[in-house]
Amino acid sequence: MALEEKREKRPPVTPMMIEEEAALRNGSRGLPPGPWAETAGPRPRTTERHIAVHKRLVLGFAVSILALLAVTMIAVLLSVRFEECGATADGPPRAGGNGSLSGAAQQPPGAGQPPGRSEEEARGGEAAEEEEEEEEWQRRRELPPWARPRLPRHLRPLHYNLMLSAFMENFTFSGEVNVQLEVRNASRYIVLHAHRMHIEAVRVAEDKLAGGVRVARTFFYPQTQVFVVVLNRSLEVQRSYNLKIIYNALIENELLGFFRSSYVLHGERR
């Protein structure tokens, strides 16, 4: 009797319990057969939406790689072009103007040349001198002083004396500048910043009293916007020289150099 009381009482087996057990064995999550069991069945993890997202990511990565390659090729081409332009700019200086006035902004034909020489002979002599100077700087493996981005330091300006005359009828002006120079290193080149000017005369004298130093030729170098004075001999170290330049140019209509501006007062432009 005691053994019978200790036995576990099990509930009677019903048809519903048999169906649930069969469903568990078939993998339908214990749901009875029917439409709910079909919708709740196991599904694959990767859906069509996930596949579309993966495709977009792969496509975006490929496009970014192509864009990076294109930018790299453009940078290489630009660097090569820049080197070619630099090599061209390092060539021999060309005697000529800066285009501010009608005609070339250069010295008159035969200026600085001894009498009796024709214009063609003078140009031929200047071309030969340019070739010699180019070969000289090539042997040194250096840029000429006028092709460098900054002015050379062999000269030190001590004092400027500037006189200007403005002509408002045609918006032009004439100027004369006297610069006292101290020579730090011997050189026969004087390099100054200048742009859009017409040079009329250049003179170099020692201490304003001694005899002048002959000017062989002058030229503009537009690449660095400088004006170069080439002397027949080198300036001596620790000596003082006076540079005089007479020039004229336009009073510009833009924010460049000596420019003009206007305003309106009571309906009148001034």
C-alpha positions in Angstrom: 0.0 0.0 0.0 2.8 2.4 0.9 4.6 1.6 -2.4 1.5 2.4 -4.3 1.1 5.7 -2.6 4.7 6.8 -3.4 4.2 6.1 -7.1 4.0 9.2 -9.2 0.6 9.9 -10.5 0.8 10.7 -14.2 -2.0 12.4 -16.1 -3.8 10.5 -18.7 -2.5 10.6 -22.3 -4.7 12.6 -24.5 -4.8 13.0 -28.3 -3.6 16.7 -28.0 -0.5 15.6 -26.2 0.3 13.1 -28.9 0.0 15.8 -31.6 2.3 18.1 -29.7 5.0 15.5 -29.3 4.8 14.7 -33.0 5.1 18.3 -33.8 8.2 18.7 -31.7 9.9 15.8 -33.5 9.0 17.3 -36.9 10.6 20.7 -35.9 7.5 22.8 -35.9 8.3 24.4 -32.4 5.6 22.4 -30.6 2.7 24.1 -32.4 -0.2 22.1 -33.6 -0.4 21.5 -37.3 -2.1 24.3 -39.2 -1.4 27.7 -40.8 0.4 29.0 -37.6 2.8 26.1 -37.6 3.8 26.8 -41.2 4.5 30.5 -40.7 6.5 29.9 -37.5 8.8 27.3 -39.2 12.6 27.9 -39.4 13.8 30.5 -41.9 17.2 31.1 -43.4 19.4 33.8 -41.7 20.4 35.6 -45.0 17.5 37.3 -46.6 17.2 39.1 -49.9 17.5 42.4 -48.2 20.8 41.5 -46.6 22.1 40.3 -50.0 21.1 43.7 -51.5 22.9 45.6 -48.7 26.1 43.5 -49.3 26.0 44.2 -53.0 25.7 48.0 -52.3 28.7 47.9 -49.9 30.8 46.0 -52.5 29.8 48.4 -55.2 30.6 51.5 -53.0 34.0 50.0 -52.1 34.8 49.4 -55.8 33.8 53.0 -56.7 36.0 54.4 -54.0 39.0 52.4 -55.2 38.5 53.7 -58.8 38.2 57.3 -57.5 41.4 57.0 -55.5 43.2 55.6 -58.6 41.9 58.5 -60.7 43.0 61.1 -58.2 46.4 59.5 -58.0 46.8 59.6 -61.8 45.8 63.3 -61.9 48.2 64.2 -59.2 51.1 62.4 -61.0 50.2 64.2 -64.3 50.1 67.6 -62.6 53.4 67.1 -60.9 55.0 66.1 -64.2 53.4 69.2 -65.8 54.7 71.4 -63.0 58.2 70.1 -63.4 58.1 70.8 -67.1 56.9 74.4 -66.5 59.7 74.9 -63.9 62.3 73.7 -66.4 60.9 76.1 -69.0 60.9 79.0 -66.5 64.6 78.3 -65.6 65.6 79.0 -69.2 67.5 82.0 -70.3 65.9 85.4 -69.7 64.2 87.1 -72.6 64.7 90.8 -73.1 61.2 92.3 -73.3 58.5 94.2 -71.6 55.7 93.5 -69.2 52.7 94.5 -71.4 51.5 97.5 -69.4 51.9 100.1 -72.2 51.5 99.8 -75.9 54.6 98.1 -77.3 57.3 96.2 -75.5 58.4 97.6 -72.1 62.0 97.6 -72.9 64.8 100.0 -73.4 64.9 101.8 -76.8 66.9 100.1 -79.5 70.6 100.7 -79.1 70.3 101.9 -75.5 73.4 101.1 -73.5 75.3 100.1 -76.7 78.2 102.0 -78.2 77.5 104.3 -81.2 77.8 102.8 -84.7 76.2 99.5 -83.8 72.9 98.6 -85.6 69.9 97.2 -83.8 70.4 93.8 -85.3 74.0 93.7 -84.1 72.9 94.8 -80.6 70.3 92.0 -80.5 72.8 89.5 -81.7 75.3 90.5 -79.1 72.6 90.3 -76.3 71.6 86.8 -77.5 75.2 85.7 -77.4 75.6 87.1 -73.9 72.4 85.3 -72.7 73.7 82.0 -74.1 77.0 82.5 -72.2 75.3 83.4 -69.0 73.0 80.3 -69.3 76.0 78.0 -69.8 77.7 79.6 -66.9 74.8 79.0 -64.5 74.3 75.5 -65.9 78.0 74.7 -65.1 77.4 76.0 -61.5 74.2 73.9 -61.4 72.4 76.9 -59.9 69.4 79.0 -60.8 70.2 82.5 -62.0 69.4 85.2 -59.4 66.4 86.5 -61.4 64.8 83.0 -61.6 64.8 82.4 -57.8 61.6 83.0 -55.8 63.3 85.6 -53.5 65.6 88.4 -54.2 69.3 87.7 -53.9 71.1 88.9 -50.7 74.3 90.1 -52.2 73.0 93.7 -52.2 71.4 95.5 -49.2 69.3 98.7 -49.8 70.2 101.4 -47.4 67.9 104.3 -48.5 65.2 105.0 -51.1 64.5 108.4 -52.7 61.3 108.2 -54.8 59.7 110.9 -56.9 56.4 110.4 -58.7 54.4 112.6 -61.1 50.8 111.5 -61.8 48.9 112.5 -64.9 45.2 112.2 -64.3 44.2 113.0 -67.9 45.3 109.7 -69.2 46.0 107.9 -65.9 49.7 107.5 -66.3 52.7 108.4 -64.2 56.4 108.9 -64.4 58.8 108.1 -61.6 62.4 108.3 -60.6 64.0 106.3 -57.8 67.5 106.5 -56.3 68.5 103.6 -54.2 71.7 103.5 -52.1 73.1 100.0 -52.1 75.6 98.3 -49.9 77.5 95.3 -51.5 77.8 92.2 -49.4 79.0 89.8 -52.1 80.6 90.7 -55.4 78.2 90.4 -58.3 77.4 92.1 -61.6 73.7 91.6 -61.4 71.2 93.9 -59.7 67.7 92.4 -59.3 64.7 94.4 -58.3 61.0 93.8 -58.2 59.2 95.4 -61.1 56.0 94.7 -63.1 54.2 96.5 -65.9 56.6 99.3 -66.2 58.5 101.0 -69.0 62.2 101.7 -68.1 63.6 104.8 -69.7 67.1 104.9 -68.2 69.3 103.1 -65.7 72.5 104.5 -64.1 74.8 103.0 -61.5 77.4 105.2 -59.8 79.8 104.6 -57.0 79.2 106.8 -53.9 77.4 109.3 -56.2 80.8 111.0 -56.9 83.1 108.5 -58.5 82.7 107.4 -62.1 79.7 105.4 -63.1 79.6 101.7 -63.7 78.6 100.9 -67.2 75.3 99.0 -67.7 75.7 96.2 -70.2 72.0 95.5 -70.7 68.7 95.3 -68.8 65.7 93.0 -69.1 62.4 92.0 -67.4 61.8 88.5 -66.2 58.0 88.1 -66.0 58.1 84.7 -64.4 59.3 86.2 -61.1 58.2 89.8 -61.8 61.7 91.3 -61.6 63.9 93.8 -63.5 67.5 92.8 -64.0 70.4 95.2 -64.5 73.5 93.5 -65.9 76.8 95.4 -65.4 80.1 95.2 -67.2 82.0 94.5 -64.0 81.2 93.2 -60.6 80.4 95.5 -57.8 83.1 95.5 -55.1 82.4 94.2 -51.6 81.8 96.7 -48.7 81.4 99.5 -51.2 78.3 101.7 -51.6 76.7 102.4 -54.9 73.8 104.5 -56.1 71.2 103.0 -58.5 69.0 105.5 -60.5 66.1 104.3 -62.5 63.7 106.5 -64.6 60.5 104.9 -65.6 56.8 105.4 -66.5 53.7 103.2 -66.3 49.9 103.2 -66.2 48.0 104.0 -63.1 46.2 100.7 -62.9 42.5 100.2 -62.6 43.0 97.2 -60.3 44.6 96.6 -56.9 48.1 96.4 -58.3 51.0 98.7 -57.7 50.1 102.4 -58.2 46.3 102.1 -58.8 43.3 104.4 -59.0 40.0 104.3 -57.2 36.8 106.4 -57.2 33.8 107.2 -55.1 30.4 108.9 -55.6 29.5 112.0 -53.5 26.2 113.8 -54.0 25.7 112.0 -57.3 29.2 113.0 -58.6 32.0 110.5 -59.2 35.3 111.7 -57.9 
